Amino acid sequence: MNEEILRLDGVTQEYGEGDLLVQALQDVNLTVKRRELVAIMGPSGSGKSTLLSIAGGLQVPAAGGVYIEGRRLGGMTDGEVAKLRRRSLGFVFQDFNLIPTLTALENVILPLELDGFRQRVARRAGAEALESVGLSERMHAYPDDLSGGQQQRVAIARAVVGGRSLILADEPTGALDSVTGEGVLRMLRGRVDAGAAAILVTHEARHAAWADRIVFLRDGRVVDDSRRDGAESLLSGSAR
């Protein structure tokens, strides 16, 4: 079994042109393996969310290669990338991206239904995912009837349902209280320990402490990449 789930090979991303050209990422190399949780830290504007979008195939880099489970996204059709995202990738966005006309359960199981799962199987998996984030009693509620924290937990359940191999989380605890947030991180850690890989973008050192590695970005470049045993010095210097 190939342990490498994600590889970014010399990834560069640019926005604008001429005097307004901004390099959001500059020659970034990153590998994430199975059973590995990697936290991405850095100041605002350092390229964290751009890195996550490129890793998930939501953006095409200006240069470099993106490989998921050994497959190069640049060599795939749009349809193949969409299928890969449904089957292998789970996203947790800062703004949740829930569909307001669908219930919590329907939002969670939508990727499974699009991928051809039988409704009974999809609903059972969705109910289990919602139970894992403490929302069993709210599975038939619509997003507008849920608090911000509850909506975030629905988004997290959608990201982990179906046994995805790579979970990409952009500040997944931002709308949660400390107790619920810790529960979400524990669930994410559990999914990784069970065989998935995950990238967690966070500003919080206490959240990054759940990770196996901490990658620090500044001005679109990786300036440090430390494993857990060397993470304490990175975290103590993250406010530099």
CYANA upper distance limits for C-alpha pairs under 8 A (distance plus 0.5 A):
  2 ASN  CA     69 GLU  CA      8.03
  3 GLU  CA     33 LYS  CA      5.80
  3 GLU  CA     34 ARG  CA      5.66
  4 GLU  CA     31 THR  CA      7.58
  4 GLU  CA     32 VAL  CA      6.67
  4 GLU  CA     33 LYS  CA      4.81
  4 GLU  CA     34 ARG  CA      6.68
  4 GLU  CA     69 GLU  CA      6.88
  4 GLU  CA     70 GLY  CA      7.85
  5 ILE  CA     31 THR  CA      8.25
  5 ILE  CA     32 VAL  CA      6.40
  5 ILE  CA     33 LYS  CA      5.66
  5 ILE  CA     34 ARG  CA      6.48
  5 ILE  CA     67 TYR  CA      8.39
  5 ILE  CA     68 ILE  CA      6.01
  5 ILE  CA     69 GLU  CA      5.09
  5 ILE  CA     70 GLY  CA      7.67
  5 ILE  CA    165 SER  CA      7.85
  5 ILE  CA    166 LEU  CA      7.51
  5 ILE  CA    197 ALA  CA      7.33
  6 LEU  CA     30 LEU  CA      8.32
  6 LEU  CA     31 THR  CA      6.11
  6 LEU  CA     32 VAL  CA      5.60
  6 LEU  CA     33 LYS  CA      7.27
  6 LEU  CA     55 ALA  CA      8.01
  6 LEU  CA     66 VAL  CA      8.00
  6 LEU  CA     67 TYR  CA      6.16
  6 LEU  CA     68 ILE  CA      5.18
  6 LEU  CA     69 GLU  CA      6.79
  6 LEU  CA     70 GLY  CA      8.18
  6 LEU  CA    166 LEU  CA      8.43
  7 ARG  CA     29 ASN  CA      7.90
  7 ARG  CA     30 LEU  CA      6.10
  7 ARG  CA     31 THR  CA      4.87
  7 ARG  CA     32 VAL  CA      6.97
  7 ARG  CA     65 GLY  CA      8.48
  7 ARG  CA     66 VAL  CA      6.41
  7 ARG  CA     67 TYR  CA      5.55
  7 ARG  CA     68 ILE  CA      7.14
  8 LEU  CA     28 VAL  CA      7.24
  8 LEU  CA     29 ASN  CA      5.61
  8 LEU  CA     30 LEU  CA      5.47
  8 LEU  CA     31 THR  CA      6.88
  8 LEU  CA     55 ALA  CA      7.83
  8 LEU  CA     64 GLY  CA      7.92
  8 LEU  CA     65 GLY  CA      6.42
  8 LEU  CA     66 VAL  CA      5.33
  8 LEU  CA     67 TYR  CA      7.01
  9 ASP  CA     27 ASP  CA      8.22
  9 ASP  CA     28 VAL  CA      7.18
  9 ASP  CA     29 ASN  CA      5.39
  9 ASP  CA     30 LEU  CA      7.39
  9 ASP  CA     64 GLY  CA      6.00
  9 ASP  CA     65 GLY  CA      5.50
  9 ASP  CA     66 VAL  CA      6.91
 10 GLY  CA     26 GLN  CA      8.20
 10 GLY  CA     27 ASP  CA      4.74
 10 GLY  CA     28 VAL  CA      5.44
 10 GLY  CA     29 ASN  CA      5.72
 10 GLY  CA     63 ALA  CA      7.65
 10 GLY  CA     64 GLY  CA      5.16
 10 GLY  CA     65 GLY  CA      7.21
 11 VAL  CA     25 LEU  CA      7.43
 11 VAL  CA     26 GLN  CA      7.09
 11 VAL  CA     27 ASP  CA      5.40
 11 VAL  CA     28 VAL  CA      5.34
 11 VAL  CA     29 ASN  CA      7.14
 11 VAL  CA     61 PRO  CA      6.86
 11 VAL  CA     62 ALA  CA      8.06
 11 VAL  CA     63 ALA  CA      6.05
 11 VAL  CA     64 GLY  CA      4.64
 11 VAL  CA     65 GLY  CA      6.68
 11 VAL  CA     66 VAL  CA      8.10
 12 THR  CA     23 GLN  CA      7.84
 12 THR  CA     24 ALA  CA      7.94
 12 THR  CA     25 LEU  CA      5.34
 12 THR  CA     26 GLN  CA      5.08
 12 THR  CA     27 ASP  CA      5.58
 12 THR  CA     28 VAL  CA      7.07
 12 THR  CA     61 PRO  CA      6.43
 12 THR  CA     62 ALA  CA      6.14
 12 THR  CA     63 ALA  CA      5.53
 12 THR  CA     64 GLY  CA      6.76
 13 GLN  CA     23 GLN  CA      6.36
 13 GLN  CA     24 ALA  CA      5.95
 13 GLN  CA     25 LEU  CA      5.45
 13 GLN  CA     26 GLN  CA      7.28
 13 GLN  CA     61 PRO  CA      5.54
 13 GLN  CA     62 ALA  CA      5.41
 13 GLN  CA     63 ALA  CA      7.31
 14 GLU  CA     21 LEU  CA      7.30
 14 GLU  CA     22 VAL  CA      6.06
 14 GLU  CA     23 GLN  CA      4.92
 14 GLU  CA     24 ALA  CA      6.16
 14 GLU  CA     25 LEU  CA      7.62
 14 GLU  CA     61 PRO  CA      8.35
 14 GLU  CA     62 ALA  CA      6.79
 15 TYR  CA     21 LEU  CA      6.27
 15 TYR  CA     22 VAL  CA      5.69
 15 TYR  CA     23 GLN  CA      6.98
 15 TYR  CA     24 ALA  CA      7.64
 16 GLY  CA     20 LEU  CA      6.01
 16 GLY  CA     21 LEU  CA      5.02
 16 GLY  CA     22 VAL  CA      6.79
 17 GLU  CA     21 LEU  CA      4.71
 17 GLU  CA     22 VAL  CA      8.14
 23 GLN  CA    220 GLY  CA      7.37
 24 ALA  CA     45 GLY  CA      8.30
 24 ALA  CA     46 SER  CA      7.60
 24 ALA  CA     47 GLY  CA      5.80
 24 ALA  CA     50 THR  CA      7.55
 24 ALA  CA    219 ASP  CA      7.62
 24 ALA  CA    220 GLY  CA      5.60
 25 LEU  CA     47 GLY  CA      6.40
 25 LEU  CA     50 THR  CA      8.04
 25 LEU  CA     51 LEU  CA      7.84
 25 LEU  CA    219 ASP  CA      7.90
 25 LEU  CA    220 GLY  CA      4.42
 25 LEU  CA    221 ARG  CA      6.63
 26 GLN  CA    220 GLY  CA      5.87
 26 GLN  CA    221 ARG  CA      5.94
 27 ASP  CA     64 GLY  CA      8.01
 27 ASP  CA    221 ARG  CA      7.56
 28 VAL  CA    220 GLY  CA      8.38
 28 VAL  CA    221 ARG  CA      6.75
 28 VAL  CA    222 VAL  CA      6.91
 29 ASN  CA    222 VAL  CA      8.42
 32 VAL  CA     36 GLU  CA      6.99
 32 VAL  CA     37 LEU  CA      8.34
 32 VAL  CA     38 VAL  CA      7.70
 32 VAL  CA    197 ALA  CA      7.32
 32 VAL  CA    198 ALA  CA      8.27
 33 LYS  CA    197 ALA  CA      6.69
 34 ARG  CA    165 SER  CA      8.32
 34 ARG  CA    192 VAL  CA      7.90
 34 ARG  CA    195 GLY  CA      6.26
 34 ARG  CA    196 ALA  CA      5.95
 34 ARG  CA    197 ALA  CA      5.36
 35 ARG  CA    192 VAL  CA      5.22
 35 ARG  CA    193 ASP  CA      5.68
 35 ARG  CA    194 ALA  CA      7.39
 35 ARG  CA    195 GLY  CA      5.40
 35 ARG  CA    196 ALA  CA      5.88
 35 ARG  CA    197 ALA  CA      5.76
 36 GLU  CA    192 VAL  CA      6.66
 36 GLU  CA    193 ASP  CA      8.11
 36 GLU  CA    196 ALA  CA      7.93
 36 GLU  CA    197 ALA  CA      5.60
 36 GLU  CA    198 ALA  CA      7.02
 36 GLU  CA    211 ALA  CA      8.17
 36 GLU  CA    212 ASP  CA      6.61
 36 GLU  CA    213 ARG  CA      8.37
 37 LEU  CA    189 ARG  CA      7.69
 37 LEU  CA    192 VAL  CA      6.97
 37 LEU  CA    197 ALA  CA      6.41
 37 LEU  CA    198 ALA  CA      5.31
 37 LEU  CA    199 ILE  CA      6.40
 37 LEU  CA    200 LEU  CA      7.81
 37 LEU  CA    210 TRP  CA      8.31
 37 LEU  CA    211 ALA  CA      5.41
 37 LEU  CA    212 ASP  CA      5.86
 37 LEU  CA    213 ARG  CA      7.23
 38 VAL  CA    198 ALA  CA      6.75
 38 VAL  CA    199 ILE  CA      5.35
 38 VAL  CA    200 LEU  CA      6.64
 38 VAL  CA    211 ALA  CA      5.92
 38 VAL  CA    212 ASP  CA      6.47
 38 VAL  CA    213 ARG  CA      5.38
 38 VAL  CA    214 ILE  CA      6.26
 38 VAL  CA    215 VAL  CA      7.61
 39 ALA  CA    199 ILE  CA      6.26
 39 ALA  CA    200 LEU  CA      5.10
 39 ALA  CA    201 VAL  CA      6.25
 39 ALA  CA    202 THR  CA      7.39
 39 ALA  CA    208 ALA  CA      5.96
 39 ALA  CA    211 ALA  CA      6.27
 39 ALA  CA    212 ASP  CA      8.39
 39 ALA  CA    213 ARG  CA      6.77
 39 ALA  CA    214 ILE  CA      5.25
 39 ALA  CA    215 VAL  CA      6.63
 40 ILE  CA     48 LYS  CA      7.03
 40 ILE  CA    199 ILE  CA      7.54
 40 ILE  CA    200 LEU  CA      6.50
 40 ILE  CA    201 VAL  CA      5.19
 40 ILE  CA    202 THR  CA      6.86
 40 ILE  CA    208 ALA  CA      8.43
 40 ILE  CA    214 ILE  CA      6.49
 40 ILE  CA    215 VAL  CA      5.43
 40 ILE  CA    216 PHE  CA      6.44
 40 ILE  CA    217 LEU  CA      7.77
 41 MET  CA     48 LYS  CA      7.57
 41 MET  CA    201 VAL  CA      6.74
 41 MET  CA    202 THR  CA      6.25
 41 MET  CA    203 HIS  CA      6.47
 41 MET  CA    208 ALA  CA      8.48
 41 MET  CA    214 ILE  CA      7.63
 41 MET  CA    215 VAL  CA      6.70
 41 MET  CA    216 PHE  CA      5.33
 41 MET  CA    217 LEU  CA      6.69
 41 MET  CA    238 SER  CA      8.35
 42 GLY  CA     46 SER  CA      6.42
 42 GLY  CA     48 LYS  CA      7.65
 42 GLY  CA    203 HIS  CA      7.55
 42 GLY  CA    216 PHE  CA      5.91
 42 GLY  CA    217 LEU  CA      5.39
 42 GLY  CA    218 ARG  CA      6.45
 42 GLY  CA    238 SER  CA      7.72
 43 PRO  CA    203 HIS  CA      8.28
 43 PRO  CA    217 LEU  CA      8.15
 43 PRO  CA    218 ARG  CA      7.34
 45 GLY  CA    219 ASP  CA      7.71
 46 SER  CA    217 LEU  CA      6.25
 46 SER  CA    218 ARG  CA      5.36
 46 SER  CA    219 ASP  CA      5.23
 46 SER  CA    220 GLY  CA      5.65
 46 SER  CA    221 ARG  CA      8.27
 47 GLY  CA     51 LEU  CA      6.56
 47 GLY  CA    217 LEU  CA      7.44
 47 GLY  CA    218 ARG  CA      8.08
 47 GLY  CA    219 ASP  CA      7.47
 47 GLY  CA    220 GLY  CA      5.52
 48 LYS  CA     52 LEU  CA      6.94
 48 LYS  CA    201 VAL  CA      7.07
 48 LYS  CA    217 LEU  CA      7.57
 49 SER  CA     53 SER  CA      6.69
 49 SER  CA    170 ASP  CA      7.40
 49 SER  CA    201 VAL  CA      7.88
 50 THR  CA     54 ILE  CA      6.71
 50 THR  CA     59 GLN  CA      8.48
 51 LEU  CA     55 ALA  CA      6.56
 52 LEU  CA     56 GLY  CA      6.76
 52 LEU  CA    168 LEU  CA      7.16
 52 LEU  CA    170 ASP  CA      8.04
 52 LEU  CA    199 ILE  CA      8.29
 52 LEU  CA    201 VAL  CA      8.41
 53 SER  CA     57 GLY  CA      6.81
 53 SER  CA     58 LEU  CA      5.54
 53 SER  CA     59 GLN  CA      6.19
 54 ILE  CA     58 LEU  CA      6.25
 54 ILE  CA     59 GLN  CA      5.29
 54 ILE  CA     60 VAL  CA      6.70
 54 ILE  CA     61 PRO  CA      7.09
 54 ILE  CA     66 VAL  CA      8.12
 55 ALA  CA     66 VAL  CA      7.16
 56 GLY  CA     85 ARG  CA      7.62
 56 GLY  CA     89 LEU  CA      7.45
 56 GLY  CA     91 PHE  CA      8.42
 56 GLY  CA    168 LEU  CA      7.82
 57 GLY  CA     73 LEU  CA      7.60
 57 GLY  CA     81 VAL  CA      7.49
 57 GLY  CA     85 ARG  CA      8.08
 60 VAL  CA     74 GLY  CA      8.35
 61 PRO  CA     65 GLY  CA      8.24
 65 GLY  CA     72 ARG  CA      7.28
 65 GLY  CA     73 LEU  CA      8.04
 65 GLY  CA     74 GLY  CA      7.41
 66 VAL  CA     72 ARG  CA      6.18
 66 VAL  CA     73 LEU  CA      6.26
 66 VAL  CA     74 GLY  CA      7.61
 67 TYR  CA     71 ARG  CA      5.58
 67 TYR  CA     72 ARG  CA      4.84
 67 TYR  CA     73 LEU  CA      6.51
 68 ILE  CA     72 ARG  CA      7.12
 68 ILE  CA     73 LEU  CA      7.79
 72 ARG  CA     76 MET  CA      7.58
 73 LEU  CA     81 VAL  CA      7.20
 76 MET  CA     80 GLU  CA      6.31
 76 MET  CA     81 VAL  CA      6.75
 77 THR  CA     81 VAL  CA      6.79
 78 ASP  CA     82 ALA  CA      6.65
 79 GLY  CA     83 LYS  CA      6.72
 80 GLU  CA     84 LEU  CA      6.66
 81 VAL  CA     85 ARG  CA      6.69
 82 ALA  CA     86 ARG  CA      6.84
 83 LYS  CA     87 ARG  CA      6.71
 83 LYS  CA    115 ASP  CA      8.05
 84 LEU  CA     88 SER  CA      6.07
 84 LEU  CA     89 LEU  CA      7.54
 85 ARG  CA     89 LEU  CA      5.25
 85 ARG  CA     90 GLY  CA      7.87
 86 ARG  CA     90 GLY  CA      8.17
 86 ARG  CA    111 PRO  CA      6.22
 86 ARG  CA    112 LEU  CA      7.94
 86 ARG  CA    114 LEU  CA      8.41
 86 ARG  CA    115 ASP  CA      7.33
 87 ARG  CA    115 ASP  CA      7.88
 87 ARG  CA    162 GLY  CA      8.31
 87 ARG  CA    164 ARG  CA      6.78
 88 SER  CA    163 GLY  CA      8.35
 88 SER  CA    164 ARG  CA      5.04
 88 SER  CA    165 SER  CA      5.62
 88 SER  CA    166 LEU  CA      6.62
 89 LEU  CA    159 ALA  CA      8.04
 89 LEU  CA    164 ARG  CA      6.01
 89 LEU  CA    165 SER  CA      6.88
 89 LEU  CA    166 LEU  CA      5.49
 89 LEU  CA    167 ILE  CA      6.26
 89 LEU  CA    168 LEU  CA      7.83
 90 GLY  CA    158 ARG  CA      7.76
 90 GLY  CA    159 ALA  CA      4.42
 90 GLY  CA    160 VAL  CA      6.43
 90 GLY  CA    164 ARG  CA      6.63
 90 GLY  CA    166 LEU  CA      6.78
 90 GLY  CA    167 ILE  CA      5.05
 90 GLY  CA    168 LEU  CA      6.53
 91 PHE  CA    155 ALA  CA      8.48
 91 PHE  CA    156 ILE  CA      8.25
 91 PHE  CA    158 ARG  CA      8.46
 91 PHE  CA    159 ALA  CA      5.61
 91 PHE  CA    167 ILE  CA      6.50
 91 PHE  CA    168 LEU  CA      5.41
 91 PHE  CA    169 ALA  CA      6.39
 92 VAL  CA     96 PHE  CA      7.17
 92 VAL  CA    155 ALA  CA      6.41
 92 VAL  CA    156 ILE  CA      6.27
 92 VAL  CA    159 ALA  CA      6.58
 92 VAL  CA    167 ILE  CA      8.34
 92 VAL  CA    168 LEU  CA      6.72
 92 VAL  CA    169 ALA  CA      5.04
 92 VAL  CA    170 ASP  CA      6.43
 92 VAL  CA    172 PRO  CA      6.72
 93 PHE  CA     97 ASN  CA      7.28
 93 PHE  CA    155 ALA  CA      8.13
 93 PHE  CA    169 ALA  CA      7.00
 93 PHE  CA    170 ASP  CA      5.90
 93 PHE  CA    171 GLU  CA      8.05
 93 PHE  CA    172 PRO  CA      7.65
 94 GLN  CA    170 ASP  CA      6.27
 94 GLN  CA    171 GLU  CA      6.63
 94 GLN  CA    172 PRO  CA      7.23
 94 GLN  CA    174 GLY  CA      8.05
 96 PHE  CA    151 GLN  CA      7.29
 96 PHE  CA    152 GLN  CA      6.40
 96 PHE  CA    155 ALA  CA      6.12
 97 ASN  CA    155 ALA  CA      8.05
 98 LEU  CA    107 ASN  CA      6.98
 98 LEU  CA    143 PRO  CA      7.51
 98 LEU  CA    151 GLN  CA      8.21
 98 LEU  CA    155 ALA  CA      7.48
 99 ILE  CA    107 ASN  CA      7.04
 99 ILE  CA    143 PRO  CA      8.06
100 PRO  CA    142 TYR  CA      6.95
100 PRO  CA    143 PRO  CA      6.04
100 PRO  CA    144 ASP  CA      7.24
101 THR  CA    142 TYR  CA      7.42
102 LEU  CA    106 GLU  CA      5.97
102 LEU  CA    107 ASN  CA      6.33
102 LEU  CA    142 TYR  CA      6.67
102 LEU  CA    143 PRO  CA      8.20
103 THR  CA    107 ASN  CA      6.59
103 THR  CA    139 MET  CA      7.25
103 THR  CA    140 HIS  CA      5.72
103 THR  CA    141 ALA  CA      5.75
103 THR  CA    142 TYR  CA      4.86
103 THR  CA    143 PRO  CA      7.26
104 ALA  CA    108 VAL  CA      6.81
104 ALA  CA    138 ARG  CA      7.72
104 ALA  CA    139 MET  CA      5.45
104 ALA  CA    140 HIS  CA      6.40
104 ALA  CA    141 ALA  CA      6.36
104 ALA  CA    142 TYR  CA      6.42
104 ALA  CA    143 PRO  CA      7.15
104 ALA  CA    154 VAL  CA      6.68
105 LEU  CA    109 ILE  CA      6.79
105 LEU  CA    123 ARG  CA      7.79
105 LEU  CA    126 GLY  CA      6.55
105 LEU  CA    127 ALA  CA      7.24
105 LEU  CA    130 LEU  CA      8.00
105 LEU  CA    139 MET  CA      5.47
105 LEU  CA    140 HIS  CA      6.73
106 GLU  CA    110 LEU  CA      6.45
107 ASN  CA    154 VAL  CA      8.23
107 ASN  CA    158 ARG  CA      7.48
108 VAL  CA    126 GLY  CA      6.25
108 VAL  CA    154 VAL  CA      7.27
108 VAL  CA    155 ALA  CA      7.77
108 VAL  CA    157 ALA  CA      6.79
108 VAL  CA    158 ARG  CA      4.63
108 VAL  CA    159 ALA  CA      8.36
108 VAL  CA    161 VAL  CA      7.72
109 ILE  CA    113 GLU  CA      6.75
109 ILE  CA    122 ALA  CA      6.26
109 ILE  CA    123 ARG  CA      6.97
109 ILE  CA    125 ALA  CA      8.15
109 ILE  CA    126 GLY  CA      5.94
109 ILE  CA    158 ARG  CA      7.32
109 ILE  CA    161 VAL  CA      8.02
110 LEU  CA    114 LEU  CA      6.65
111 PRO  CA    115 ASP  CA      6.74
111 PRO  CA    158 ARG  CA      8.46
112 LEU  CA    116 GLY  CA      7.00
112 LEU  CA    117 PHE  CA      5.97
112 LEU  CA    122 ALA  CA      6.54
112 LEU  CA    162 GLY  CA      7.57
113 GLU  CA    117 PHE  CA      5.65
113 GLU  CA    118 ARG  CA      7.54
113 GLU  CA    119 GLN  CA      7.32
113 GLU  CA    122 ALA  CA      7.24
117 PHE  CA    121 VAL  CA      7.08
117 PHE  CA    122 ALA  CA      6.43
118 ARG  CA    122 ALA  CA      6.62
119 GLN  CA    123 ARG  CA      6.42
120 ARG  CA    124 ARG  CA      6.72
121 VAL  CA    125 ALA  CA      6.77
122 ALA  CA    126 GLY  CA      6.53
123 ARG  CA    127 ALA  CA      6.51
124 ARG  CA    128 GLU  CA      6.81
125 ALA  CA    129 ALA  CA      6.76
125 ALA  CA    161 VAL  CA      6.97
125 ALA  CA    162 GLY  CA      7.25
126 GLY  CA    130 LEU  CA      6.71
126 GLY  CA    157 ALA  CA      8.04
126 GLY  CA    158 ARG  CA      8.11
126 GLY  CA    161 VAL  CA      6.84
127 ALA  CA    131 GLU  CA      6.58
127 ALA  CA    136 SER  CA      7.27
127 ALA  CA    139 MET  CA      7.85
128 GLU  CA    132 SER  CA      6.72
129 ALA  CA    133 VAL  CA      7.29
129 ALA  CA    157 ALA  CA      5.53
129 ALA  CA    158 ARG  CA      7.93
129 ALA  CA    160 VAL  CA      7.63
129 ALA  CA    161 VAL  CA      6.32
130 LEU  CA    134 GLY  CA      6.82
130 LEU  CA    135 LEU  CA      5.64
130 LEU  CA    136 SER  CA      6.11
130 LEU  CA    139 MET  CA      7.49
130 LEU  CA    153 ARG  CA      8.34
130 LEU  CA    154 VAL  CA      7.24
130 LEU  CA    157 ALA  CA      6.10
131 GLU  CA    135 LEU  CA      5.95
131 GLU  CA    136 SER  CA      5.23
132 SER  CA    157 ALA  CA      8.13
132 SER  CA    187 MET  CA      8.07
133 VAL  CA    153 ARG  CA      6.51
133 VAL  CA    154 VAL  CA      8.26
133 VAL  CA    156 ILE  CA      8.36
133 VAL  CA    157 ALA  CA      7.25
133 VAL  CA    183 GLY  CA      8.17
133 VAL  CA    184 VAL  CA      7.36
133 VAL  CA    187 MET  CA      8.45
135 LEU  CA    139 MET  CA      6.79
135 LEU  CA    150 GLN  CA      8.08
135 LEU  CA    153 ARG  CA      8.25
135 LEU  CA    154 VAL  CA      8.30
141 ALA  CA    145 ASP  CA      6.76
141 ALA  CA    146 LEU  CA      7.59
142 TYR  CA    146 LEU  CA      7.32
143 PRO  CA    147 SER  CA      8.47
143 PRO  CA    151 GLN  CA      6.74
146 LEU  CA    150 GLN  CA      6.15
146 LEU  CA    151 GLN  CA      6.50
147 SER  CA    151 GLN  CA      6.67
148 GLY  CA    152 GLN  CA      6.73
148 GLY  CA    175 ALA  CA      6.52
148 GLY  CA    176 LEU  CA      8.29
149 GLY  CA    153 ARG  CA      6.87
149 GLY  CA    175 ALA  CA      5.48
149 GLY  CA    176 LEU  CA      5.37
149 GLY  CA    177 ASP  CA      8.25
150 GLN  CA    154 VAL  CA      6.84
151 GLN  CA    155 ALA  CA      6.82
152 GLN  CA    156 ILE  CA      6.78
152 GLN  CA    172 PRO  CA      7.63
152 GLN  CA    173 THR  CA      8.18
152 GLN  CA    175 ALA  CA      7.25
152 GLN  CA    176 LEU  CA      8.14
153 ARG  CA    157 ALA  CA      6.66
153 ARG  CA    184 VAL  CA      8.34
154 VAL  CA    158 ARG  CA      6.74
155 ALA  CA    159 ALA  CA      6.81
156 ILE  CA    160 VAL  CA      6.96
156 ILE  CA    172 PRO  CA      7.95
156 ILE  CA    184 VAL  CA      8.49
157 ALA  CA    161 VAL  CA      6.52
159 ALA  CA    164 ARG  CA      8.26
159 ALA  CA    167 ILE  CA      7.17
160 VAL  CA    164 ARG  CA      6.71
160 VAL  CA    167 ILE  CA      7.55
160 VAL  CA    191 ARG  CA      8.36
163 GLY  CA    196 ALA  CA      8.37
164 ARG  CA    196 ALA  CA      7.47
165 SER  CA    195 GLY  CA      7.92
165 SER  CA    196 ALA  CA      5.09
165 SER  CA    197 ALA  CA      6.52
166 LEU  CA    196 ALA  CA      6.34
166 LEU  CA    197 ALA  CA      5.31
166 LEU  CA    198 ALA  CA      5.88
166 LEU  CA    199 ILE  CA      8.38
167 ILE  CA    196 ALA  CA      8.04
167 ILE  CA    197 ALA  CA      6.86
167 ILE  CA    198 ALA  CA      5.03
167 ILE  CA    199 ILE  CA      6.88
168 LEU  CA    198 ALA  CA      6.30
168 LEU  CA    199 ILE  CA      5.52
168 LEU  CA    200 LEU  CA      6.85
169 ALA  CA    198 ALA  CA      8.09
169 ALA  CA    199 ILE  CA      6.64
169 ALA  CA    200 LEU  CA      5.41
169 ALA  CA    201 VAL  CA      6.68
170 ASP  CA    200 LEU  CA      6.68
170 ASP  CA    201 VAL  CA      5.35
170 ASP  CA    202 THR  CA      7.43
171 GLU  CA    200 LEU  CA      7.54
171 GLU  CA    201 VAL  CA      5.98
171 GLU  CA    202 THR  CA      5.60
171 GLU  CA    203 HIS  CA      8.19
172 PRO  CA    200 LEU  CA      8.35
173 THR  CA    177 ASP  CA      8.34
173 THR  CA    181 GLY  CA      5.54
173 THR  CA    184 VAL  CA      7.78
176 LEU  CA    180 THR  CA      6.48
176 LEU  CA    181 GLY  CA      5.85
177 ASP  CA    181 GLY  CA      6.34
178 SER  CA    182 GLU  CA      6.56
179 VAL  CA    183 GLY  CA      6.95
180 THR  CA    184 VAL  CA      6.84
181 GLY  CA    185 LEU  CA      6.85
182 GLU  CA    186 ARG  CA      6.61
183 GLY  CA    187 MET  CA      6.70
184 VAL  CA    188 LEU  CA      6.70
185 LEU  CA    189 ARG  CA      6.51
185 LEU  CA    207 HIS  CA      7.92
185 LEU  CA    210 TRP  CA      7.79
186 ARG  CA    190 GLY  CA      6.60
187 MET  CA    191 ARG  CA      6.80
188 LEU  CA    192 VAL  CA      6.88
188 LEU  CA    198 ALA  CA      8.34
189 ARG  CA    193 ASP  CA      6.67
189 ARG  CA    210 TRP  CA      7.62
189 ARG  CA    211 ALA  CA      8.39
190 GLY  CA    194 ALA  CA      6.65
191 ARG  CA    195 GLY  CA      7.16
191 ARG  CA    196 ALA  CA      6.35
191 ARG  CA    197 ALA  CA      8.47
192 VAL  CA    196 ALA  CA      4.91
192 VAL  CA    197 ALA  CA      5.82
192 VAL  CA    198 ALA  CA      7.13
200 LEU  CA    208 ALA  CA      8.22
202 THR  CA    207 HIS  CA      7.51
202 THR  CA    208 ALA  CA      7.31
204 GLU  CA    208 ALA  CA      6.86
205 ALA  CA    209 ALA  CA      6.69
205 ALA  CA    235 LEU  CA      6.45
206 ARG  CA    210 TRP  CA      8.02
207 HIS  CA    211 ALA  CA      8.37
208 ALA  CA    214 ILE  CA      7.37
209 ALA  CA    228 ARG  CA      8.32
209 ALA  CA    231 ALA  CA      8.29
211 ALA  CA    228 ARG  CA      7.45
212 ASP  CA    227 ARG  CA      6.28
212 ASP  CA    228 ARG  CA      5.44
213 ARG  CA    225 ASP  CA      7.38
213 ARG  CA    226 SER  CA      5.94
213 ARG  CA    227 ARG  CA      4.68
213 ARG  CA    228 ARG  CA      5.89
213 ARG  CA    231 ALA  CA      7.62
214 ILE  CA    224 ASP  CA      8.38
214 ILE  CA    225 ASP  CA      6.27
214 ILE  CA    226 SER  CA      5.88
214 ILE  CA    227 ARG  CA      6.97
214 ILE  CA    228 ARG  CA      7.93
214 ILE  CA    231 ALA  CA      6.99
214 ILE  CA    234 LEU  CA      8.27
215 VAL  CA    222 VAL  CA      7.33
215 VAL  CA    223 VAL  CA      8.26
215 VAL  CA    224 ASP  CA      6.23
215 VAL  CA    225 ASP  CA      4.90
215 VAL  CA    226 SER  CA      7.03
216 PHE  CA    222 VAL  CA      6.36
216 PHE  CA    223 VAL  CA      6.29
216 PHE  CA    224 ASP  CA      5.65
216 PHE  CA    225 ASP  CA      6.92
216 PHE  CA    238 SER  CA      8.38
217 LEU  CA    221 ARG  CA      5.89
217 LEU  CA    222 VAL  CA      5.17
217 LEU  CA    223 VAL  CA      6.27
217 LEU  CA    224 ASP  CA      7.84
218 ARG  CA    222 VAL  CA      7.11
218 ARG  CA    223 VAL  CA      7.01
224 ASP  CA    234 LEU  CA      8.28
226 SER  CA    230 GLY  CA      5.99
226 SER  CA    231 ALA  CA      6.02
226 SER  CA    234 LEU  CA      7.76
227 ARG  CA    231 ALA  CA      6.41
228 ARG  CA    232 GLU  CA      8.16
230 GLY  CA    234 LEU  CA      7.66
231 ALA  CA    235 LEU  CA      6.60
232 GLU  CA    236 SER  CA      6.64
233 SER  CA    237 GLY  CA      6.74
234 LEU  CA    238 SER  CA      6.44
